[in-house]
Amino acid sequence: MKLIDEGKAKIDGFEIPVQYIKMENQENEIKNIHYHEYIELLYGTDCDATVWINGETFRLKSGDMVVVNSKNSHAVVSSKKTSFYAVIKFLPQILYAAEQSAFEFKYIIPFITDNEQFRKLFLKNELENTDVPELMQNIEREWNGKDFGYEIAIRNYTAQIALRLIRMWHTENCFSDFSETDESLRCIQKAIDYAGNNFSTVTSKEAAELCNLSYSYFSRLFKRVMKKSFTEFVNSIRMNESKRLLVSTSKSITEIALECGFSTTSYYIEQFKNEMGITPHKFRKMGVERK
C-alpha cells in the first residue's frame, strides 16, 4: 500500500483553492492511502463505505458527511457492490476574509487540528433538514457546467457548508471562549504555522519567543485556545507524520521516531500505543495487508 502526496489541484496549470470530485468505489476496493494540504469533505450519495483516517475508521452512508483534516492520511473502502460519494477539497484560506484576520482564524481550527472534541462524522438525519444537501447539488452543478464565475460560486457554497459544520460544533460547545485579542490569536496562528514546518525540533520555549511572549503566558494562552498544550499539539503532528512514513517507506521504527522528533524509540512506541492501541510495527503490517 503506497501513501501518496496528491499535491495541489490544478486547472490549466493554475492551482485552485477548491475542487469537486465525484467518486465511485467498488466493493472491497482499497485505493492508495493519500494525503494533501486540502481539507476534504466526503458526502455519501449512494454509499456504504468505511473511511480510514490516520488509523481511525468512520462509516459513511448515503446522506452522511465525513471531515478529513488537512494533511491527514486517509482512504475509503466500499462495503457494497458500488459506493458513490462526492468529495470537496478546499484550502483553509477560503474561510478567511479578503484581508486575513486572526480573529477568523478560530474558524479553521477544527479543520487543521486533531482535537477529539470536533467530531468528523455528521449523519444524514442531522444534515437533511439543513442547506447542506442543496449546497452539495449546487457545487456539482457549477463544477459540471463551468459557467462564467463558477469558481467563485463553488468557493462560496463550500464556505457555507463549512459554516454549517462550524455552527454545529459550536452548539456542542467545542470552541473555547474566544475572548482573546486579535493579537493573541495571531500569535497562536504563527505558532501553529511554525510548528507545522518545524515539528521535529520545535519547542514550547521557541514558540513563545517567536510570539514575543513569556513561556508561561504562551503556554496558558495556547491551551486555552486550542484545548491542548503546545507539546500535545506538536506531538499530534509528529504522530501523523510517523503514520505516513510507516505505510509509505521502509525506514526502521527507530529512524522514523528520530526523524519525527521523538526523543527515543521507546517513547515513540509508548505514545503510539497509547493513541492507536497497537505498536507501530503492527500498524505498518496492517497497511501492507490492505494491498
N, C-alpha and C positions, 0 to 999 in steps of 0.2 A: 504494500500500500504506500503510494507516494503522497507526500504532502506538498501542495503546490501553492506558490505565491502568485495569485492571479494578477497582481499589479493593478494599475488604473484602467478603467474602461475608456475607450476612445471611439469617436465618430469622425471619420475623415482626417484621422491623425491628431485630433484635438481631444484632450482629456475632458471628461464630462463628470459633473458632480452627482448626477442621478442616473440610474439605469434600471430599466424594466425588462424582466426575462420571464417567459412562460416555460416552466419546466415540466418534463414528463419522465418519471422513473418507473422502470419495470420491477416486478416483484423480486425481492432479494438482490436487486442490482445495487451495488455499492460503488459510487463514483469516488474518485480520489478525494481524500480529505484535503481541504484547501483553506486559505485564509487571505485576507486583504485588508486594506485601510478602511474600506467601507463598512458602515453599519448595514445590516441586512434584515429585512422583514420578509418572512416566509408566510404566505397566506394560502391555506388549503382551499382548492376549488372543487375538485373531485378526488379526495385524498384520504388515505390512511397510511401514515408513514411514521418512522422514528427519526427524529433529528438528533444527531450526535454533536454536542458542543463541549469541547475540552473535557471529554470523558463523561459528561452528564448526558442523559437522554430525555427527550420530550416527545410525547405523542402528538402528531399533527394530523387532525382530521378536517373534513370539509367545514369551512367557516371559521376555523381556528387561526391564530397568528402566533408565530414564534419570533422573538427578537434575538438576533445574533450580534453580539457586540463587535466593535472594531478590533481587528487583529486576533479574534478568537478562531481557532481551528474548528472546522465543522464539516459534516457530511449528512446526507439524507438517504434512507433506505425504505422502500415501499413495502407495506405489509399486504397489499392486494395486487392483483394482476398488473394494473397500471395506476399510478397516482399522478394527478395533475396538481400543480401548485404554482402560484405566482411569486416572483422574487422582486423586491425593490431594494436596490443597493444605493446608499447615499452617503456622502461625506458629512461629518458633523457640522461643517461650516454653513450648510444651508439653514440651520436653525438659528444662525446669528442674523442680526440686522445688518444693513449695508455697512454701518460703522460698528465694528466688533465691540461688544460691551461685555465687560467682566460680569456684570450683574446677570446677563443672559447665559453666562457660562454654566450656571447651575442646571439649566435645562438639558444639557448634553451629558451630565454626569451619569445617568442610568445607562447610557449607550456606550460609554467608554470605560467604565469600571465594573469589575466583577463583585458587586455588592449584592448579597443574597436577598436583601430587602426589596430590591427591584426585580420582581419576577419576570421570567422570559416568556411564559405561555399565557395567552389570552384566549378564552374559549368562545365558541360560536354564540352561546347564549348571552355573553357579555357584549359582544360586538354587533349582533344582528339588529339591535334597536338603536345603534349609533350610525353615524355617517360613514363609517369605515368601509362597508361593502360598496356603497355608491362611489366613494373616492377611489377604491381599487378599480372599479369599472371605468371611471373617468381617466385614470392613469393609463389603463390598457388601450382605451380608445385614442388618447392623444399620442401614445407611443406608436401605435399601428398607423394612425392617419398622418402623423408628422405634418400637420398644418402649420402655417407660419406662426412662430412663437410657442410651439408645443413644448420646448424645453422649459420655458417659464411656467407653463401650466402644470407640467409634471412636478417641477420643484415645489410649487405652491400646494398641490394636492398632497405630496409627500409630507410637507411640513404640517399640514392639517392632521394627517394620520398620527404623526409624531406627537402633536399637541394632544390628541385624544388619549394616547398612551400616557403621556406626562400627567394629564389630569387624573387618570385612573390611578396612577402611582401616588399622586398627591392625596387622593381621597383615602388611600391606605396608609397615610402618614409616613410615607417613605422618605420624604425630603426633610432635611434639617430645618431649623428656624433660620432662614437666610436673612438675618438682620445685620450681617456683616457689611462693611462699607464696600464700595466698588473697588477700592484699592486692595482690601483684604482678599476679595475673590480673585482679583488679578494676580495676586501673589500665589494663590493656590493653583491657578491655571498655569502660571510659569513653572511652578514646582512639578506639576504633572507632566508638562511637555518635556522638561529637563529629565525627569525620571524615565520617561519613555525612550529617550535617546541614550541614556547612560545608566540603565538599570543594573548592569553588572557591578558597578563601582560606587554608585551614588549613596550618600549617607544623609541622615536627617540633618546633621550639622551643616553639611554642604548646602542642602536645600534651603535651610534657614538663612545662611549667609547670602545665598543668591537672592533671597527676598528681602534682605536687609532687616531681618527680624531676629530677636533673640531665640535661642534654641527652644526654651520653654514656651514662649508665646507662640512660635510657629507650630510646635507640636500640638498645643491645645487647639489652635485655630484649625489646623488640618483635620484633626479628629472630629471637631465639631461640625465641619462642613461635609467631610467625606464619610463620617461614621466609621472610620477605621484609622489607625495610626499610619504615619508615613511609611514606617517599616513594614507594616502589613500590606500596604498598597504596593510597595516595591516588590515584596515577596510574591504577590499575586502576578505581577508582570514576569518575574523570573520563572515562576512555576509554569505559566502559559508558554513561555519561550522554550522551557525544557521539554514540554509535551510535544512541541513541534519538532524539536531535534530528535526526540526518541523515535518518532514514527517516520522521519524523513532522512535520517543519517544513520551511519553505522558507528558513530562515535561511542566510546565507552561511557558508562554511567558516571565515572569519575571526571572524564573530560567535559561532559555536559554540565555536571554540577559546578565545576570551576568556571566554565565559560559563562554560565548564567549568574554567577556571583555568589553562590552558596559557599560558606566558609570551609566546609568539609563534606565529603561524600556521605558520611553517616548522618549528618544533619539534614542534607538534602533528602535522603531516603526517608528519614523520620517525618519530615514535613510533607513529603509526597504521600506517604501512607496515611497521615492524619487527614489530608484533603480528599484523597481518592479511594482510600480503603484497600489499596493494593500497592505493591512495590513498583518502582519504575521499570524493572525488568519484566514484570507481569504485564504492565501497561503496553510496553513495546511488543511483547509476544502477542497480545490481543490485536494490536494493529496489524501485525503480519498475518494473523489468522483471518483477517477480514478480506484478504485478497480473493 
